[in-house]
Each structure stands twice: as C-alpha cells, then as structure tokens.
C-alpha cells in the first residue's frame, strides 16, 4: 500500500499568510479579491479558485496569460512573505518529518496538492521536509482534486491510500475510489471530516504504529 499526501493541514499546519498572498495576487492580476472561505468554491485548488473568482466577478474565465502571471506573482508574494516570517511553514505536523523518513522503503509516497507547484515547493522548503525525490502533483496537473489524486496514484503506482485534512480531500478519495486517512488538528476538523464520510482519522503522526494501523485499516469514504 502506497501513500498520497496533501500538504496544507496534512504535512504542515495551514497558515493564514497564504490567504493574504493569494488575495493580493488576485488583485494584482485580475483586479478583484476572492472571499476567504475556500469550501464555497466548487474546485478547491489554486487554479480552480482563481477560475471561479474570475467567472463569479468578471463573468469570464481567466486567460492563459493571466493564469501564468498569477502563478508567477503568487509565488513571488508567498516567497517574500515566508522569508520575512519567522514562523510560517517552519513547523510540520507533529511526527510528519519522522514518519516520512521511517516510511521510505516501506511505502511508495507522493504529494497530491491543490497548490500550484511553485507555491508547494516554497512551503516545503520552508518546512524543511525532505520530499524532493517524491512525485509532486499540483494544481496545474488536473482540473480538480480527484484528477490530482488519480495522476499522483499513476506516478506512485500500486494500491494507494490518500491522506488529507479537507472535506475536498475526502470527496476526491470517494470519487477516485481509494481509501482515505484524515488528519485533523482539532475536534472541529475531525467532525467535518466524519460528516464528509471519513472513518479513519488521526490527530498527527507521532505514533508510527498507530499510523501504520490506520493505513492498513483505511477504507474508501462512504464504504
């Protein structure tokens, strides 16, 4: 069994700095600002949100040039903000670093994230997680979260378990038909995941035996 990891909230905590940079990049490129509740968007990826913002406010999709420019502007803003912050993305979810190191050789692993790849790598570099050799599938690689999971599963190979923290991660695992392990930093997040259909949920990765058992026992959401 191999593992596909989301990033924000799964390998490192969500940081509000991301929302500020994303919103500023939208203002620079499109001249409009998104609302901050990502769950209201039909496709919760960087490009999916950008496209929804353009359609909702400008009544048109972004052009390919605007998408390219957004990627560049957002990455630059995020890089500068992370560089200036002493805390942003500096601390992984407890046990994540040790888990990734311990599971090498036992599991194939990959990253399936809604981040654009430039943004994902900025966050991973700040966090110091050693995943450069793992397949990284980002928002550029699929039309929605399910497509990203499918693509990452193809790259990793074999049977996979998806690991994530968002209700959109649960929905993607259900659509693709793969087992799911939720990561919930709080009771509120856990309740949301369970309502979405997740049955196997961890608080963190500190007990590797518990993590292995969760992977072995993981089921497809709703099953």
Secondary structure as the mmCIF struct_conf table of DSSP 4:
data_model
#
loop_
_struct_conf.conf_type_id
_struct_conf.id
_struct_conf.beg_label_comp_id
_struct_conf.beg_label_asym_id
_struct_conf.beg_label_seq_id
_struct_conf.end_label_comp_id
_struct_conf.end_label_asym_id
_struct_conf.end_label_seq_id
STRN STRN1 UNK A 2 UNK A 5
BEND BEND1 UNK A 7 UNK A 7
STRN STRN2 UNK A 8 UNK A 8
TURN_TY1_P TURN_TY1_P1 UNK A 9 UNK A 11
STRN STRN3 UNK A 12 UNK A 12
TURN_TY1_P TURN_TY1_P2 UNK A 16 UNK A 16
HELX_RH_AL_P HELX_RH_AL_P1 UNK A 17 UNK A 30
BEND BEND2 UNK A 31 UNK A 31
BEND BEND3 UNK A 36 UNK A 36
HELX_RH_3T_P HELX_RH_3T_P1 UNK A 38 UNK A 40
BEND BEND4 UNK A 41 UNK A 43
BEND BEND5 UNK A 45 UNK A 45
HELX_RH_AL_P HELX_RH_AL_P2 UNK A 46 UNK A 53
HELX_RH_PI_P HELX_RH_PI_P1 UNK A 54 UNK A 58
BEND BEND6 UNK A 59 UNK A 60
HELX_LH_PP_P HELX_LH_PP_P1 UNK A 61 UNK A 63
HELX_RH_AL_P HELX_RH_AL_P3 UNK A 64 UNK A 84
BEND BEND7 UNK A 86 UNK A 87
TURN_TY1_P TURN_TY1_P3 UNK A 88 UNK A 89
BEND BEND8 UNK A 91 UNK A 91
STRN STRN4 UNK A 92 UNK A 92
BEND BEND9 UNK A 93 UNK A 93
TURN_TY1_P TURN_TY1_P4 UNK A 94 UNK A 95
HELX_RH_AL_P HELX_RH_AL_P4 UNK A 96 UNK A 103
STRN STRN5 UNK A 104 UNK A 104
TURN_TY1_P TURN_TY1_P5 UNK A 105 UNK A 106
STRN STRN6 UNK A 107 UNK A 107
STRN STRN7 UNK A 109 UNK A 112
BEND BEND10 UNK A 114 UNK A 115
HELX_RH_AL_P HELX_RH_AL_P5 UNK A 117 UNK A 127
TURN_TY1_P TURN_TY1_P6 UNK A 128 UNK A 128
TURN_TY1_P TURN_TY1_P7 UNK A 132 UNK A 133
BEND BEND11 UNK A 134 UNK A 134
STRN STRN8 UNK A 135 UNK A 137
HELX_RH_3T_P HELX_RH_3T_P2 UNK A 139 UNK A 141
BEND BEND12 UNK A 143 UNK A 144
HELX_RH_AL_P HELX_RH_AL_P6 UNK A 145 UNK A 156
BEND BEND13 UNK A 158 UNK A 159
STRN STRN9 UNK A 160 UNK A 164
BEND BEND14 UNK A 165 UNK A 166
HELX_RH_AL_P HELX_RH_AL_P7 UNK A 167 UNK A 176
TURN_TY1_P TURN_TY1_P8 UNK A 177 UNK A 177
STRN STRN10 UNK A 179 UNK A 183
BEND BEND15 UNK A 185 UNK A 186
HELX_RH_AL_P HELX_RH_AL_P8 UNK A 187 UNK A 196
TURN_TY1_P TURN_TY1_P9 UNK A 197 UNK A 197
STRN STRN11 UNK A 201 UNK A 202
BEND BEND16 UNK A 203 UNK A 203
BEND BEND17 UNK A 205 UNK A 206
HELX_RH_AL_P HELX_RH_AL_P9 UNK A 208 UNK A 217
STRN STRN12 UNK A 219 UNK A 220
TURN_TY1_P TURN_TY1_P10 UNK A 221 UNK A 222
#
